[in-house]
């Protein structure tokens, strides 16, 4: 059976307005167009400026007769706004009189206020001030179209340039470029003649480039400051680890000495008793074994702490009995060192004596570096529950050569050693220009070297 098809239905024509909307919607979805529209919306409506940076010291002054500081930049903007207001009103008044007084003085004053007002707002709200300058300048240009608008043109271009400078300093690059394009296009739209358009475009372009250069320089300075802070933090962390490693290596010798004594005494104890019980001999053997195992672990930890390049120092760790040698070495560099000891001098735990020696050593080294030739007082107080160290140096003597650098890390090492023993350290400058270090190291009850 033959299939018969009827005539095709006529296609429905799309109205031109609908077709235009469809094309515009497709164009709007293109990535470059979306980015451009977003930049325009951000510049004209949704964008905000970054917080203002701190003023330089010369820009913020506090006269004696005022209870607050004066921002010289804000004062300059306010003064310039009054100048723009006065010159705009004067020029429009002269043009109004030449044209037969078609406008009132209040009307011309309002025009001058609208031209100058954005300049007062640019330090707090740069984007809002620029938007107001765009709107106010356009309205004022149209409002006095029957007069000579030379004053409005020059002052309006100056206000646009200054507000756009603030925008360039405190907004992103895309917002700055969009604002510059809108401003230049707005100037040519209001004043299509070449002299005014070129002059206004050059003014706002120069201000924009200068503001963008200031922003780039500030961002670079901020980046450098952040890098320096990060470097200082990393250096402090590395120094802290190195100092802790150094303290651990020094204390290893002290602890290893006591563990060796325990092992030797545990091994010799059974021979001091005639026919010792087996249980006693087994206990001493366990003590000796634990001491030797502890020594092995200490050597293993010390091997981790010491790098391959470092040399093993076999010199016995110093104590307070070598304090006079330390003071004599400091005197040889030009320091005048006085020592004083209070309280009953007695043997102290080896770790505490080592830390006390190192604290005094670092304090004297700091005095050699920062106060060459100064008088230094070293005072040791043997208390019932704590050992107190006090090292005070006076101001440096003029013309005295500096001493050699110390081997430690200064105050950081002192703090670490004091904290390790549960003590307190106070280090501060003295009123006469010197420096004072006071450390209180608690004693372990009943402990002796």
Rosetta blueprint (number, residue, H / E / L):
1 X L
2 X L
3 X L
4 X L
5 X L
6 X L
7 X L
8 X L
9 X L
10 X L
11 X L
12 X L
13 X L
14 X L
15 X L
16 X H
17 X H
18 X H
19 X H
20 X H
21 X H
22 X H
23 X H
24 X H
25 X H
26 X H
27 X H
28 X H
29 X L
30 X L
31 X H
32 X H
33 X H
34 X H
35 X H
36 X H
37 X H
38 X H
39 X H
40 X H
41 X H
42 X H
43 X H
44 X H
45 X H
46 X H
47 X L
48 X L
49 X L
50 X L
51 X L
52 X L
53 X L
54 X L
55 X L
56 X L
57 X H
58 X H
59 X H
60 X E
61 X E
62 X L
63 X L
64 X L
65 X L
66 X L
67 X L
68 X L
69 X L
70 X E
71 X E
72 X H
73 X H
74 X H
75 X H
76 X H
77 X H
78 X H
79 X H
80 X H
81 X H
82 X H
83 X H
84 X H
85 X H
86 X H
87 X H
88 X H
89 X H
90 X H
91 X H
92 X H
93 X H
94 X H
95 X H
96 X H
97 X H
98 X H
99 X L
100 X L
101 X L
102 X L
103 X L
104 X L
105 X H
106 X H
107 X H
108 X H
109 X H
110 X H
111 X H
112 X H
113 X H
114 X H
115 X H
116 X H
117 X H
118 X H
119 X H
120 X H
121 X H
122 X L
123 X L
124 X L
125 X L
126 X H
127 X H
128 X H
129 X H
130 X H
131 X H
132 X H
133 X H
134 X H
135 X H
136 X H
137 X H
138 X H
139 X H
140 X H
141 X H
142 X H
143 X H
144 X L
145 X L
146 X L
147 X L
148 X L
149 X L
150 X H
151 X H
152 X H
153 X H
154 X H
155 X H
156 X H
157 X H
158 X H
159 X H
160 X H
161 X H
162 X H
163 X H
164 X H
165 X H
166 X H
167 X H
168 X H
169 X H
170 X H
171 X L
172 X L
173 X H
174 X H
175 X H
176 X H
177 X H
178 X H
179 X H
180 X H
181 X H
182 X H
183 X H
184 X H
185 X H
186 X H
187 X H
188 X H
189 X H
190 X H
191 X L
192 X L
193 X L
194 X H
195 X H
196 X H
197 X H
198 X H
199 X H
200 X H
201 X H
202 X H
203 X H
204 X H
205 X H
206 X H
207 X H
208 X H
209 X H
210 X H
211 X H
212 X H
213 X H
214 X H
215 X H
216 X H
217 X H
218 X H
219 X H
220 X H
221 X H
222 X H
223 X H
224 X H
225 X H
226 X H
227 X H
228 X H
229 X H
230 X H
231 X H
232 X H
233 X H
234 X H
235 X H
236 X H
237 X H
238 X H
239 X H
240 X H
241 X H
242 X H
243 X H
244 X H
245 X H
246 X H
247 X H
248 X H
249 X H
250 X H
251 X H
252 X H
253 X H
254 X H
255 X H
256 X H
257 X H
258 X H
259 X H
260 X H
261 X H
262 X H
263 X H
264 X H
265 X H
266 X H
267 X H
268 X H
269 X H
270 X H
271 X H
272 X H
273 X L
274 X L
275 X L
276 X L
277 X L
278 X H
279 X H
280 X H
281 X H
282 X H
283 X H
284 X H
285 X H
286 X H
287 X H
288 X H
289 X H
290 X H
291 X H
292 X H
293 X H
294 X H
295 X H
296 X H
297 X H
298 X H
299 X H
300 X H
301 X H
302 X H
303 X H
304 X H
305 X H
306 X L
307 X L
308 X L
309 X L
310 X L
311 X L
312 X L
313 X L
314 X L
315 X L
316 X L
317 X L
318 X L
319 X L
320 X H
321 X H
322 X H
323 X H
324 X H
325 X H
326 X H
327 X H
328 X H
329 X H
330 X H
331 X H
332 X L
333 X L
334 X L
335 X L
336 X E
337 X E
338 X E
339 X E
340 X E
341 X E
342 X E
343 X L
344 X L
345 X L
346 X L
347 X L
348 X L
349 X L
350 X H
351 X H
352 X H
353 X H
354 X H
355 X H
356 X H
357 X H
358 X H
359 X H
360 X H
361 X H
362 X H
363 X H
364 X H
365 X H
366 X H
367 X H
368 X H
369 X H
370 X H
371 X L
372 X L
373 X L
374 X L
375 X E
376 X E
377 X E
378 X E
379 X E
380 X E
381 X E
382 X E
383 X L
384 X L
385 X L
386 X E
387 X E
388 X E
389 X E
390 X E
391 X E
392 X E
393 X E
394 X L
395 X L
396 X L
397 X L
398 X L
399 X L
400 X L
401 X L
402 X L
403 X L
404 X L
405 X L
406 X L
407 X L
408 X L
409 X L
410 X L
411 X H
412 X H
413 X H
414 X H
415 X H
416 X H
417 X H
418 X H
419 X H
420 X H
421 X L
422 X L
423 X L
424 X E
425 X E
426 X E
427 X E
428 X E
429 X E
430 X L
431 X L
432 X L
433 X L
434 X L
435 X E
436 X E
437 X E
438 X E
439 X E
440 X E
441 X E
442 X E
443 X L
444 X L
445 X L
446 X L
447 X L
448 X L
449 X L
